[in-house]
Amino acid sequence: MFNRSHSLQRTARWLAALLLGLCCGPWAQAQVQAQGQGLEPWRQVLQQTAQQAASQLNREFGAAARVVVELGQADPRLRLAPCQRAEPYLLPGMKLWGRSRIGLRCVEGASRWNVSLPLTVHVFAPALVAVGPLDAGTVLSAEQLRLAEVDIAAEPGAVFTDVAALLGRSLGRPVQAGEVLRSGSLRQRQWFAAGTQVKVTARGAGFAIAGEGQALNQGLDGQDVRVRFENGRTVTGRAIGEREVEVLL
């Protein structure tokens, strides 16, 4: 799956969702039965849960990706009241992707405590990196790129596996040798200028309608653009290619 898509971020979000289901589902809750005044008994169970989740993901994707989950250390001064059952959960606003945190709360005990630990989800997969150092403004060519295994969850931004998706693109910032090419490294691509005649495709559930109109503003990749048809009607869509606009109904 990974080597057929130029962007791995969407697939990796699916991986993170699967990981959350394993970490915070019945399997984990059934295993958290220890009790004590420190976090160590609970930490051991959380680590086992994380390892189980990683192994499940590795089996699901085979050689396409290698998932490693690391549970961080809690404050050694932390002391918890005895608890018969605790359960892990994902903190609001947190994703099981890259550096995150996972919560653990006591649901059966005299004191209903609630703590969190740092958690790092690594997703190693092939992606394009720079062969050598490249300056900002460099127009990318195939000779400047190579595939390498990288942690796609280490930083924000989509990564690429298809060289053709990067050919002719310009860098918006300097890139070091061996550094992964992410969407944030590239200058935003302009597909057409204001006043250009563009093809407009309106897509809905089970149908697509195509027409032509005049772009009223420049078409930047993935950004909204207004198009006026001959009858004077205007629509707003997304610039998706050379003189191409998509309208989702």
Backbone hydrogen bonds, N-H to C=O, Kabsch-Sander energy under -0.5 kcal/mol:
donor,donor_aa,acceptor,acceptor_aa,energy
4,R,1,M,-1.3
5,S,2,F,-1.3
8,L,159,V,-0.6
12,A,8,L,-2.6
13,R,9,Q,-1.9
14,W,10,R,-1.3
15,L,11,T,-1.8
16,A,12,A,-2.3
17,A,13,R,-2.1
18,L,14,W,-2.1
19,L,15,L,-2.3
20,L,16,A,-2.2
21,G,17,A,-1.9
22,L,18,L,-1.7
23,C,19,L,-2.9
24,C,20,L,-2.6
28,A,22,L,-0.5
29,Q,25,G,-1.9
30,A,26,P,-2.5
31,Q,27,W,-1.0
31,Q,28,A,-0.6
32,V,28,A,-1.1
33,Q,31,Q,-1.6
43,R,39,L,-3.0
44,Q,40,E,-2.4
45,V,41,P,-1.3
46,L,42,W,-2.4
47,Q,43,R,-2.5
48,Q,44,Q,-2.1
49,T,45,V,-2.5
50,A,46,L,-2.6
51,Q,47,Q,-2.5
52,Q,48,Q,-2.4
53,A,49,T,-2.3
54,A,50,A,-2.4
55,S,51,Q,-2.3
56,Q,52,Q,-2.1
57,L,53,A,-2.2
58,N,54,A,-2.5
59,R,55,S,-2.1
60,E,56,Q,-1.9
61,F,57,L,-2.0
62,G,58,N,-1.5
64,A,61,F,-2.2
65,A,62,G,-0.7
66,R,124,F,-2.8
67,V,65,A,-0.5
68,V,122,H,-2.3
70,E,68,V,-0.5
70,E,120,T,-2.9
72,G,70,E,-0.5
72,G,118,P,-3.4
78,L,75,D,-2.1
80,L,37,Q,-4.6
84,Q,108,E,-2.8
85,R,108,E,-1.4
86,A,32,V,-0.9
87,E,105,R,-2.2
89,Y,103,G,-2.0
91,L,101,R,-0.6
94,M,91,L,-2.1
97,W,95,K,-2.3
98,G,121,V,-1.3
100,S,119,L,-3.2
102,I,117,L,-2.5
103,G,89,Y,-3.0
104,L,115,V,-3.0
105,R,87,E,-2.2
106,C,113,W,-2.7
107,V,85,R,-2.5
108,E,85,R,-1.7
110,A,82,P,-0.5
111,S,82,P,-0.6
113,W,111,S,-1.6
115,V,104,L,-2.8
117,L,102,I,-2.6
119,L,100,S,-2.4
120,T,70,E,-2.8
121,V,98,G,-2.4
122,H,68,V,-3.3
122,H,120,T,-0.6
124,F,66,R,-3.1
125,A,150,V,-2.4
127,A,148,A,-2.3
128,L,160,F,-3.0
129,V,146,R,-3.0
130,A,179,E,-2.1
131,V,144,Q,-2.4
134,L,175,V,-3.1
137,G,171,L,-2.4
138,T,135,D,-1.8
140,L,138,T,-0.6
140,L,169,R,-2.9
144,Q,141,S,-1.3
145,L,142,A,-1.6
146,R,129,V,-1.8
148,A,127,A,-2.3
150,V,125,A,-2.5
150,V,148,A,-0.5
152,I,123,V,-2.4
152,I,150,V,-1.1
154,A,151,D,-1.5
160,F,181,L,-0.6
163,V,161,T,-0.6
165,A,162,D,-1.2
166,L,163,V,-2.0
167,L,163,V,-1.2
168,G,140,L,-2.3
169,R,166,L,-2.1
171,L,138,T,-1.8
172,G,185,S,-3.1
173,R,185,S,-0.9
175,V,134,L,-2.6
178,G,130,A,-3.1
179,E,176,Q,-2.1
181,L,128,L,-2.5
182,R,180,V,-0.7
183,S,158,A,-2.1
185,S,182,R,-2.0
186,L,183,S,-1.2
187,R,170,S,-3.2
191,W,189,R,-0.6
191,W,219,G,-3.2
192,F,219,G,-0.9
195,G,215,A,-3.1
196,T,193,A,-1.7
198,V,213,G,-3.0
199,K,243,R,-2.8
200,V,211,G,-3.2
201,T,199,K,-0.5
201,T,245,V,-2.6
202,A,200,V,-0.6
202,A,209,I,-3.5
203,R,201,T,-0.6
203,R,247,V,-3.1
204,G,207,F,-2.5
206,G,204,G,-1.0
207,F,204,G,-1.0
209,I,202,A,-2.7
211,G,200,V,-2.4
213,G,198,V,-2.1
214,Q,228,R,-2.9
215,A,196,T,-2.9
215,A,213,G,-0.5
216,L,226,R,-3.3
217,N,226,R,-0.6
219,G,192,F,-2.6
220,L,218,Q,-0.9
221,D,189,R,-3.3
222,G,239,A,-3.0
223,Q,220,L,-2.8
225,V,237,G,-2.5
227,V,235,V,-2.8
228,R,214,Q,-2.6
229,F,233,R,-3.0
232,G,229,F,-2.0
235,V,227,V,-2.3
237,G,225,V,-2.5
238,R,246,E,-2.8
239,A,223,Q,-2.2
240,I,238,R,-0.6
240,I,244,E,-1.9
241,G,244,E,-1.1
243,R,241,G,-0.5
244,E,241,G,-2.0
245,V,199,K,-2.7
246,E,238,R,-2.6
247,V,201,T,-2.8
249,L,203,R,-3.4
249,L,247,V,-0.6
